[in-house]
Amino acid sequence: MIRKLQADRANKTVALEMSENDLSNIIESIDKMVDRQQRILLENLPSDDQLRVKLDSYKALKEDLRKIWETLV
């Protein structure tokens, strides 16, 4: 559960404070989203550019969250 939320509307940024367990759950969810998106791409060859962009954004988010996780551990 999110303990603290700060939103800066001018800069369109959000700062969250959450438990390590919550972050782990979010990372697992992103992993599943990446796997699902990869399956969709493979099932729909030739793939749509929009699907590839979506997969790339999921992978980037996954990597950013992994970096955050590594700073905790």
PDB file of N, CA, C and O in Angstrom:
ATOM      1  N   MET A   1       0.834  -1.169   0.000  1.00  0.00           N
ATOM      2  CA  MET A   1       0.000   0.000   0.000  1.00  0.00           C
ATOM      3  C   MET A   1       0.891   1.250   0.000  1.00  0.00           C
ATOM      4  O   MET A   1       1.926   1.285   0.666  1.00  0.00           O
ATOM      5  N   ILE A   2       0.489   2.236  -0.730  1.00  0.00           N
ATOM      6  CA  ILE A   2       1.254   3.474  -0.807  1.00  0.00           C
ATOM      7  C   ILE A   2       1.081   4.250   0.495  1.00  0.00           C
ATOM      8  O   ILE A   2      -0.037   4.523   0.931  1.00  0.00           O
ATOM      9  N   ARG A   3       2.202   4.595   1.098  1.00  0.00           N
ATOM     10  CA  ARG A   3       2.167   5.314   2.367  1.00  0.00           C
ATOM     11  C   ARG A   3       2.146   6.825   2.175  1.00  0.00           C
ATOM     12  O   ARG A   3       1.538   7.556   2.957  1.00  0.00           O
ATOM     13  N   LYS A   4       2.813   7.276   1.131  1.00  0.00           N
ATOM     14  CA  LYS A   4       2.939   8.711   0.916  1.00  0.00           C
ATOM     15  C   LYS A   4       2.917   8.984  -0.573  1.00  0.00           C
ATOM     16  O   LYS A   4       3.509   8.249  -1.362  1.00  0.00           O
ATOM     17  N   LEU A   5       2.240  10.030  -0.942  1.00  0.00           N
ATOM     18  CA  LEU A   5       2.140  10.406  -2.344  1.00  0.00           C
ATOM     19  C   LEU A   5       2.344  11.906  -2.450  1.00  0.00           C
ATOM     20  O   LEU A   5       1.689  12.688  -1.762  1.00  0.00           O
ATOM     21  N   GLN A   6       3.257  12.291  -3.319  1.00  0.00           N
ATOM     22  CA  GLN A   6       3.463  13.701  -3.615  1.00  0.00           C
ATOM     23  C   GLN A   6       3.335  13.874  -5.117  1.00  0.00           C
ATOM     24  O   GLN A   6       3.997  13.184  -5.893  1.00  0.00           O
ATOM     25  N   ALA A   7       2.487  14.790  -5.513  1.00  0.00           N
ATOM     26  CA  ALA A   7       2.291  15.042  -6.936  1.00  0.00           C
ATOM     27  C   ALA A   7       2.669  16.481  -7.249  1.00  0.00           C
ATOM     28  O   ALA A   7       2.276  17.413  -6.548  1.00  0.00           O
ATOM     29  N   ASP A   8       3.433  16.638  -8.307  1.00  0.00           N
ATOM     30  CA  ASP A   8       3.820  17.956  -8.794  1.00  0.00           C
ATOM     31  C   ASP A   8       3.176  18.125 -10.170  1.00  0.00           C
ATOM     32  O   ASP A   8       3.696  17.652 -11.181  1.00  0.00           O
ATOM     33  N   ARG A   9       2.052  18.798 -10.182  1.00  0.00           N
ATOM     34  CA  ARG A   9       1.299  18.940 -11.431  1.00  0.00           C
ATOM     35  C   ARG A   9       2.038  19.789 -12.459  1.00  0.00           C
ATOM     36  O   ARG A   9       1.919  19.551 -13.661  1.00  0.00           O
ATOM     37  N   ALA A  10       2.787  20.761 -12.002  1.00  0.00           N
ATOM     38  CA  ALA A  10       3.512  21.634 -12.927  1.00  0.00           C
ATOM     39  C   ALA A  10       4.537  20.839 -13.742  1.00  0.00           C
ATOM     40  O   ALA A  10       4.657  21.025 -14.953  1.00  0.00           O
ATOM     41  N   ASN A  11       5.278  19.945 -13.059  1.00  0.00           N
ATOM     42  CA  ASN A  11       6.299  19.142 -13.729  1.00  0.00           C
ATOM     43  C   ASN A  11       5.796  17.770 -14.145  1.00  0.00           C
ATOM     44  O   ASN A  11       6.523  16.994 -14.766  1.00  0.00           O
ATOM     45  N   LYS A  12       4.544  17.474 -13.798  1.00  0.00           N
ATOM     46  CA  LYS A  12       3.919  16.188 -14.121  1.00  0.00           C
ATOM     47  C   LYS A  12       4.745  15.018 -13.597  1.00  0.00           C
ATOM     48  O   LYS A  12       5.052  14.076 -14.327  1.00  0.00           O
ATOM     49  N   THR A  13       5.098  15.102 -12.305  1.00  0.00           N
ATOM     50  CA  THR A  13       5.833  14.023 -11.659  1.00  0.00           C
ATOM     51  C   THR A  13       5.095  13.596 -10.397  1.00  0.00           C
ATOM     52  O   THR A  13       4.312  14.352  -9.823  1.00  0.00           O
ATOM     53  N   VAL A  14       5.371  12.360  -9.985  1.00  0.00           N
ATOM     54  CA  VAL A  14       4.766  11.801  -8.785  1.00  0.00           C
ATOM     55  C   VAL A  14       5.851  11.105  -7.992  1.00  0.00           C
ATOM     56  O   VAL A  14       6.685  10.402  -8.562  1.00  0.00           O
ATOM     57  N   ALA A  15       5.849  11.294  -6.676  1.00  0.00           N
ATOM     58  CA  ALA A  15       6.769  10.591  -5.785  1.00  0.00           C
ATOM     59  C   ALA A  15       5.933   9.706  -4.867  1.00  0.00           C
ATOM     60  O   ALA A  15       5.003  10.172  -4.210  1.00  0.00           O
ATOM     61  N   LEU A  16       6.282   8.419  -4.833  1.00  0.00           N
ATOM     62  CA  LEU A  16       5.539   7.450  -4.040  1.00  0.00           C
ATOM     63  C   LEU A  16       6.425   6.868  -2.946  1.00  0.00           C
ATOM     64  O   LEU A  16       7.633   6.715  -3.124  1.00  0.00           O
ATOM     65  N   GLU A  17       5.819   6.550  -1.830  1.00  0.00           N
ATOM     66  CA  GLU A  17       6.510   5.813  -0.778  1.00  0.00           C
ATOM     67  C   GLU A  17       5.707   4.544  -0.548  1.00  0.00           C
ATOM     68  O   GLU A  17       4.524   4.595  -0.213  1.00  0.00           O
ATOM     69  N   MET A  18       6.371   3.390  -0.733  1.00  0.00           N
ATOM     70  CA  MET A  18       5.680   2.114  -0.575  1.00  0.00           C
ATOM     71  C   MET A  18       6.615   1.098   0.056  1.00  0.00           C
ATOM     72  O   MET A  18       7.821   1.325   0.155  1.00  0.00           O
ATOM     73  N   SER A  19       6.060  -0.001   0.472  1.00  0.00           N
ATOM     74  CA  SER A  19       6.865  -1.040   1.102  1.00  0.00           C
ATOM     75  C   SER A  19       7.648  -1.823   0.049  1.00  0.00           C
ATOM     76  O   SER A  19       7.334  -1.786  -1.141  1.00  0.00           O
ATOM     77  N   GLU A  20       8.658  -2.521   0.510  1.00  0.00           N
ATOM     78  CA  GLU A  20       9.466  -3.357  -0.361  1.00  0.00           C
ATOM     79  C   GLU A  20       8.608  -4.450  -0.994  1.00  0.00           C
ATOM     80  O   GLU A  20       8.788  -4.787  -2.164  1.00  0.00           O
ATOM     81  N   ASN A  21       7.692  -4.992  -0.231  1.00  0.00           N
ATOM     82  CA  ASN A  21       6.801  -6.039  -0.728  1.00  0.00           C
ATOM     83  C   ASN A  21       5.909  -5.516  -1.853  1.00  0.00           C
ATOM     84  O   ASN A  21       5.700  -6.208  -2.849  1.00  0.00           O
ATOM     85  N   ASP A  22       5.383  -4.303  -1.702  1.00  0.00           N
ATOM     86  CA  ASP A  22       4.549  -3.716  -2.748  1.00  0.00           C
ATOM     87  C   ASP A  22       5.343  -3.502  -4.033  1.00  0.00           C
ATOM     88  O   ASP A  22       4.844  -3.760  -5.128  1.00  0.00           O
ATOM     89  N   LEU A  23       6.568  -3.034  -3.895  1.00  0.00           N
ATOM     90  CA  LEU A  23       7.422  -2.846  -5.065  1.00  0.00           C
ATOM     91  C   LEU A  23       7.685  -4.185  -5.746  1.00  0.00           C
ATOM     92  O   LEU A  23       7.666  -4.273  -6.973  1.00  0.00           O
ATOM     93  N   SER A  24       7.929  -5.213  -4.963  1.00  0.00           N
ATOM     94  CA  SER A  24       8.143  -6.542  -5.515  1.00  0.00           C
ATOM     95  C   SER A  24       6.906  -7.015  -6.286  1.00  0.00           C
ATOM     96  O   SER A  24       7.035  -7.588  -7.367  1.00  0.00           O
ATOM     97  N   ASN A  25       5.733  -6.784  -5.747  1.00  0.00           N
ATOM     98  CA  ASN A  25       4.495  -7.175  -6.424  1.00  0.00           C
ATOM     99  C   ASN A  25       4.312  -6.421  -7.742  1.00  0.00           C
ATOM    100  O   ASN A  25       3.863  -6.993  -8.735  1.00  0.00           O
ATOM    101  N   ILE A  26       4.657  -5.162  -7.742  1.00  0.00           N
ATOM    102  CA  ILE A  26       4.542  -4.367  -8.971  1.00  0.00           C
ATOM    103  C   ILE A  26       5.512  -4.892 -10.028  1.00  0.00           C
ATOM    104  O   ILE A  26       5.157  -4.998 -11.202  1.00  0.00           O
ATOM    105  N   ILE A  27       6.726  -5.218  -9.616  1.00  0.00           N
ATOM    106  CA  ILE A  27       7.720  -5.757 -10.553  1.00  0.00           C
ATOM    107  C   ILE A  27       7.227  -7.076 -11.137  1.00  0.00           C
ATOM    108  O   ILE A  27       7.362  -7.307 -12.338  1.00  0.00           O
ATOM    109  N   GLU A  28       6.661  -7.937 -10.308  1.00  0.00           N
ATOM    110  CA  GLU A  28       6.119  -9.209 -10.801  1.00  0.00           C
ATOM    111  C   GLU A  28       4.994  -8.967 -11.811  1.00  0.00           C
ATOM    112  O   GLU A  28       4.898  -9.668 -12.818  1.00  0.00           O
ATOM    113  N   SER A  29       4.159  -7.990 -11.543  1.00  0.00           N
ATOM    114  CA  SER A  29       3.067  -7.666 -12.471  1.00  0.00           C
ATOM    115  C   SER A  29       3.608  -7.179 -13.807  1.00  0.00           C
ATOM    116  O   SER A  29       3.106  -7.561 -14.864  1.00  0.00           O
ATOM    117  N   ILE A  30       4.629  -6.338 -13.757  1.00  0.00           N
ATOM    118  CA  ILE A  30       5.239  -5.846 -14.990  1.00  0.00           C
ATOM    119  C   ILE A  30       5.876  -7.004 -15.760  1.00  0.00           C
ATOM    120  O   ILE A  30       5.796  -7.048 -16.988  1.00  0.00           O
ATOM    121  N   ASP A  31       6.508  -7.939 -15.050  1.00  0.00           N
ATOM    122  CA  ASP A  31       7.078  -9.130 -15.700  1.00  0.00           C
ATOM    123  C   ASP A  31       5.999  -9.893 -16.469  1.00  0.00           C
ATOM    124  O   ASP A  31       6.211 -10.308 -17.608  1.00  0.00           O
ATOM    125  N   LYS A  32       4.854 -10.069 -15.838  1.00  0.00           N
ATOM    126  CA  LYS A  32       3.752 -10.780 -16.485  1.00  0.00           C
ATOM    127  C   LYS A  32       3.220  -9.998 -17.681  1.00  0.00           C
ATOM    128  O   LYS A  32       2.840 -10.593 -18.689  1.00  0.00           O
ATOM    129  N   MET A  33       3.190  -8.676 -17.578  1.00  0.00           N
ATOM    130  CA  MET A  33       2.748  -7.852 -18.697  1.00  0.00           C
ATOM    131  C   MET A  33       3.707  -7.994 -19.875  1.00  0.00           C
ATOM    132  O   MET A  33       3.274  -8.086 -21.023  1.00  0.00           O
ATOM    133  N   VAL A  34       5.000  -8.011 -19.594  1.00  0.00           N
ATOM    134  CA  VAL A  34       6.006  -8.168 -20.651  1.00  0.00           C
ATOM    135  C   VAL A  34       5.841  -9.527 -21.315  1.00  0.00           C
ATOM    136  O   VAL A  34       5.835  -9.624 -22.542  1.00  0.00           O
ATOM    137  N   ASP A  35       5.707 -10.577 -20.511  1.00  0.00           N
ATOM    138  CA  ASP A  35       5.528 -11.923 -21.073  1.00  0.00           C
ATOM    139  C   ASP A  35       4.280 -12.000 -21.945  1.00  0.00           C
ATOM    140  O   ASP A  35       4.313 -12.571 -23.035  1.00  0.00           O
ATOM    141  N   ARG A  36       3.199 -11.434 -21.469  1.00  0.00           N
ATOM    142  CA  ARG A  36       1.940 -11.459 -22.229  1.00  0.00           C
ATOM    143  C   ARG A  36       2.091 -10.700 -23.552  1.00  0.00           C
ATOM    144  O   ARG A  36       1.647 -11.164 -24.602  1.00  0.00           O
ATOM    145  N   GLN A  37       2.721  -9.532 -23.481  1.00  0.00           N
ATOM    146  CA  GLN A  37       2.896  -8.725 -24.687  1.00  0.00           C
ATOM    147  C   GLN A  37       3.796  -9.431 -25.701  1.00  0.00           C
ATOM    148  O   GLN A  37       3.561  -9.338 -26.905  1.00  0.00           O
ATOM    149  N   GLN A  38       4.820 -10.133 -25.225  1.00  0.00           N
ATOM    150  CA  GLN A  38       5.693 -10.889 -26.123  1.00  0.00           C
ATOM    151  C   GLN A  38       4.924 -12.024 -26.801  1.00  0.00           C
ATOM    152  O   GLN A  38       5.113 -12.281 -27.990  1.00  0.00           O
ATOM    153  N   ARG A  39       4.054 -12.702 -26.041  1.00  0.00           N
ATOM    154  CA  ARG A  39       3.224 -13.758 -26.634  1.00  0.00           C
ATOM    155  C   ARG A  39       2.301 -13.207 -27.707  1.00  0.00           C
ATOM    156  O   ARG A  39       2.132 -13.811 -28.766  1.00  0.00           O
ATOM    157  N   ILE A  40       1.702 -12.050 -27.425  1.00  0.00           N
ATOM    158  CA  ILE A  40       0.806 -11.420 -28.393  1.00  0.00           C
ATOM    159  C   ILE A  40       1.564 -11.091 -29.669  1.00  0.00           C
ATOM    160  O   ILE A  40       1.060 -11.317 -30.769  1.00  0.00           O
ATOM    161  N   LEU A  41       2.769 -10.559 -29.529  1.00  0.00           N
ATOM    162  CA  LEU A  41       3.577 -10.239 -30.710  1.00  0.00           C
ATOM    163  C   LEU A  41       3.893 -11.485 -31.526  1.00  0.00           C
ATOM    164  O   LEU A  41       3.806 -11.463 -32.753  1.00  0.00           O
ATOM    165  N   LEU A  42       4.261 -12.570 -30.849  1.00  0.00           N
ATOM    166  CA  LEU A  42       4.604 -13.796 -31.561  1.00  0.00           C
ATOM    167  C   LEU A  42       3.392 -14.433 -32.227  1.00  0.00           C
ATOM    168  O   LEU A  42       3.513 -15.046 -33.288  1.00  0.00           O
ATOM    169  N   GLU A  43       2.240 -14.292 -31.612  1.00  0.00           N
ATOM    170  CA  GLU A  43       1.020 -14.872 -32.179  1.00  0.00           C
ATOM    171  C   GLU A  43       0.509 -14.070 -33.370  1.00  0.00           C
ATOM    172  O   GLU A  43      -0.234 -14.601 -34.196  1.00  0.00           O
ATOM    173  N   ASN A  44       0.891 -12.814 -33.468  1.00  0.00           N
ATOM    174  CA  ASN A  44       0.359 -11.932 -34.502  1.00  0.00           C
ATOM    175  C   ASN A  44       1.456 -11.448 -35.455  1.00  0.00           C
ATOM    176  O   ASN A  44       1.570 -10.256 -35.738  1.00  0.00           O
ATOM    177  N   LEU A  45       2.248 -12.387 -35.936  1.00  0.00           N
ATOM    178  CA  LEU A  45       3.287 -12.002 -36.890  1.00  0.00           C
ATOM    179  C   LEU A  45       2.672 -11.801 -38.263  1.00  0.00           C
ATOM    180  O   LEU A  45       1.816 -12.608 -38.628  1.00  0.00           O
ATOM    181  N   PRO A  46       3.022 -10.822 -39.042  1.00  0.00           N
ATOM    182  CA  PRO A  46       3.934  -9.735 -38.674  1.00  0.00           C
ATOM    183  C   PRO A  46       3.276  -8.812 -37.645  1.00  0.00           C
ATOM    184  O   PRO A  46       2.077  -8.538 -37.700  1.00  0.00           O
ATOM    185  N   SER A  47       4.076  -8.359 -36.737  1.00  0.00           N
ATOM    186  CA  SER A  47       3.548  -7.590 -35.616  1.00  0.00           C
ATOM    187  C   SER A  47       3.322  -6.124 -35.974  1.00  0.00           C
ATOM    188  O   SER A  47       3.947  -5.569 -36.878  1.00  0.00           O
ATOM    189  N   ASP A  48       2.434  -5.546 -35.251  1.00  0.00           N
ATOM    190  CA  ASP A  48       2.067  -4.143 -35.402  1.00  0.00           C
ATOM    191  C   ASP A  48       3.100  -3.278 -34.672  1.00  0.00           C
ATOM    192  O   ASP A  48       3.576  -3.653 -33.600  1.00  0.00           O
ATOM    193  N   ASP A  49       3.442  -2.140 -35.240  1.00  0.00           N
ATOM    194  CA  ASP A  49       4.403  -1.232 -34.589  1.00  0.00           C
ATOM    195  C   ASP A  49       3.909  -0.786 -33.223  1.00  0.00           C
ATOM    196  O   ASP A  49       4.702  -0.620 -32.297  1.00  0.00           O
ATOM    197  N   GLN A  50       2.621  -0.594 -33.095  1.00  0.00           N
ATOM    198  CA  GLN A  50       2.044  -0.154 -31.825  1.00  0.00           C
ATOM    199  C   GLN A  50       2.290  -1.204 -30.731  1.00  0.00           C
ATOM    200  O   GLN A  50       2.567  -0.855 -29.583  1.00  0.00           O
ATOM    201  N   LEU A  51       2.187  -2.483 -31.091  1.00  0.00           N
ATOM    202  CA  LEU A  51       2.442  -3.544 -30.118  1.00  0.00           C
ATOM    203  C   LEU A  51       3.905  -3.578 -29.704  1.00  0.00           C
ATOM    204  O   LEU A  51       4.216  -3.816 -28.537  1.00  0.00           O
ATOM    205  N   ARG A  52       4.808  -3.338 -30.656  1.00  0.00           N
ATOM    206  CA  ARG A  52       6.239  -3.321 -30.334  1.00  0.00           C
ATOM    207  C   ARG A  52       6.580  -2.141 -29.428  1.00  0.00           C
ATOM    208  O   ARG A  52       7.384  -2.278 -28.506  1.00  0.00           O
ATOM    209  N   VAL A  53       5.978  -0.994 -29.683  1.00  0.00           N
ATOM    210  CA  VAL A  53       6.217   0.187 -28.847  1.00  0.00           C
ATOM    211  C   VAL A  53       5.709  -0.073 -27.430  1.00  0.00           C
ATOM    212  O   VAL A  53       6.360   0.303 -26.456  1.00  0.00           O
ATOM    213  N   LYS A  54       4.559  -0.711 -27.318  1.00  0.00           N
ATOM    214  CA  LYS A  54       3.997  -1.031 -26.007  1.00  0.00           C
ATOM    215  C   LYS A  54       4.927  -1.973 -25.243  1.00  0.00           C
ATOM    216  O   LYS A  54       5.177  -1.781 -24.053  1.00  0.00           O
ATOM    217  N   LEU A  55       5.437  -2.995 -25.941  1.00  0.00           N
ATOM    218  CA  LEU A  55       6.365  -3.928 -25.313  1.00  0.00           C
ATOM    219  C   LEU A  55       7.633  -3.210 -24.864  1.00  0.00           C
ATOM    220  O   LEU A  55       8.123  -3.451 -23.761  1.00  0.00           O
ATOM    221  N   ASP A  56       8.163  -2.341 -25.699  1.00  0.00           N
ATOM    222  CA  ASP A  56       9.368  -1.585 -25.338  1.00  0.00           C
ATOM    223  C   ASP A  56       9.139  -0.716 -24.111  1.00  0.00           C
ATOM    224  O   ASP A  56      10.020  -0.602 -23.259  1.00  0.00           O
ATOM    225  N   SER A  57       7.971  -0.108 -24.013  1.00  0.00           N
ATOM    226  CA  SER A  57       7.697   0.735 -22.842  1.00  0.00           C
ATOM    227  C   SER A  57       7.560  -0.114 -21.581  1.00  0.00           C
ATOM    228  O   SER A  57       8.006   0.302 -20.512  1.00  0.00           O
ATOM    229  N   TYR A  58       6.948  -1.305 -21.687  1.00  0.00           N
ATOM    230  CA  TYR A  58       6.871  -2.214 -20.540  1.00  0.00           C
ATOM    231  C   TYR A  58       8.263  -2.647 -20.099  1.00  0.00           C
ATOM    232  O   TYR A  58       8.558  -2.695 -18.905  1.00  0.00           O
ATOM    233  N   LYS A  59       9.111  -2.961 -21.068  1.00  0.00           N
ATOM    234  CA  LYS A  59      10.473  -3.392 -20.735  1.00  0.00           C
ATOM    235  C   LYS A  59      11.265  -2.266 -20.078  1.00  0.00           C
ATOM    236  O   LYS A  59      12.039  -2.512 -19.153  1.00  0.00           O
ATOM    237  N   ALA A  60      11.080  -1.048 -20.541  1.00  0.00           N
ATOM    238  CA  ALA A  60      11.772   0.096 -19.941  1.00  0.00           C
ATOM    239  C   ALA A  60      11.298   0.315 -18.509  1.00  0.00           C
ATOM    240  O   ALA A  60      12.104   0.576 -17.616  1.00  0.00           O
ATOM    241  N   LEU A  61      10.003   0.209 -18.293  1.00  0.00           N
ATOM    242  CA  LEU A  61       9.462   0.352 -16.944  1.00  0.00           C
ATOM    243  C   LEU A  61       9.981  -0.749 -16.037  1.00  0.00           C
ATOM    244  O   LEU A  61      10.340  -0.501 -14.886  1.00  0.00           O
ATOM    245  N   LYS A  62      10.018  -1.954 -16.555  1.00  0.00           N
ATOM    246  CA  LYS A  62      10.543  -3.088 -15.793  1.00  0.00           C
ATOM    247  C   LYS A  62      11.994  -2.829 -15.381  1.00  0.00           C
ATOM    248  O   LYS A  62      12.364  -3.066 -14.231  1.00  0.00           O
ATOM    249  N   GLU A  63      12.798  -2.353 -16.298  1.00  0.00           N
ATOM    250  CA  GLU A  63      14.203  -2.077 -16.007  1.00  0.00           C
ATOM    251  C   GLU A  63      14.357  -0.956 -14.968  1.00  0.00           C
ATOM    252  O   GLU A  63      15.188  -1.052 -14.066  1.00  0.00           O
ATOM    253  N   ASP A  64      13.560   0.093 -15.099  1.00  0.00           N
ATOM    254  CA  ASP A  64      13.612   1.186 -14.116  1.00  0.00           C
ATOM    255  C   ASP A  64      13.246   0.691 -12.716  1.00  0.00           C
ATOM    256  O   ASP A  64      13.889   1.063 -11.734  1.00  0.00           O
ATOM    257  N   LEU A  65      12.226  -0.140 -12.629  1.00  0.00           N
ATOM    258  CA  LEU A  65      11.819  -0.677 -11.323  1.00  0.00           C
ATOM    259  C   LEU A  65      12.863  -1.628 -10.765  1.00  0.00           C
ATOM    260  O   LEU A  65      13.078  -1.670  -9.554  1.00  0.00           O
ATOM    261  N   ARG A  66      13.511  -2.389 -11.628  1.00  0.00           N
ATOM    262  CA  ARG A  66      14.593  -3.279 -11.176  1.00  0.00           C
ATOM    263  C   ARG A  66      15.751  -2.464 -10.586  1.00  0.00           C
ATOM    264  O   ARG A  66      16.338  -2.858  -9.578  1.00  0.00           O
ATOM    265  N   LYS A  67      16.074  -1.342 -11.207  1.00  0.00           N
ATOM    266  CA  LYS A  67      17.141  -0.482 -10.678  1.00  0.00           C
ATOM    267  C   LYS A  67      16.767   0.052  -9.301  1.00  0.00           C
ATOM    268  O   LYS A  67      17.605   0.104  -8.400  1.00  0.00           O
ATOM    269  N   ILE A  68      15.527   0.443  -9.144  1.00  0.00           N
ATOM    270  CA  ILE A  68      15.046   0.908  -7.831  1.00  0.00           C
ATOM    271  C   ILE A  68      15.166  -0.222  -6.818  1.00  0.00           C
ATOM    272  O   ILE A  68      15.628  -0.014  -5.696  1.00  0.00           O
ATOM    273  N   TRP A  69      14.751  -1.410  -7.217  1.00  0.00           N
ATOM    274  CA  TRP A  69      14.807  -2.590  -6.341  1.00  0.00           C
ATOM    275  C   TRP A  69      16.235  -2.864  -5.892  1.00  0.00           C
ATOM    276  O   TRP A  69      16.481  -3.158  -4.722  1.00  0.00           O
ATOM    277  N   GLU A  70      17.173  -2.766  -6.824  1.00  0.00           N
ATOM    278  CA  GLU A  70      18.581  -3.055  -6.504  1.00  0.00           C
ATOM    279  C   GLU A  70      19.151  -2.065  -5.504  1.00  0.00           C
ATOM    280  O   GLU A  70      20.047  -2.419  -4.739  1.00  0.00           O
ATOM    281  N   THR A  71      18.658  -0.839  -5.489  1.00  0.00           N
ATOM    282  CA  THR A  71      19.145   0.124  -4.497  1.00  0.00           C
ATOM    283  C   THR A  71      18.640  -0.228  -3.091  1.00  0.00           C
ATOM    284  O   THR A  71      19.245   0.168  -2.094  1.00  0.00           O
ATOM    285  N   LEU A  72      17.537  -0.969  -3.017  1.00  0.00           N
ATOM    286  CA  LEU A  72      16.990  -1.368  -1.709  1.00  0.00           C
ATOM    287  C   LEU A  72      17.692  -2.582  -1.129  1.00  0.00           C
ATOM    288  O   LEU A  72      17.828  -2.711   0.088  1.00  0.00           O
ATOM    289  N   VAL A  73      18.131  -3.459  -1.998  1.00  0.00           N
ATOM    290  CA  VAL A  73      18.670  -4.748  -1.545  1.00  0.00           C
ATOM    291  C   VAL A  73      20.167  -4.678  -1.369  1.00  0.00           C
ATOM    292  O   VAL A  73      20.792  -5.670  -0.993  1.00  0.00           O
TER     293      VAL A  73
END
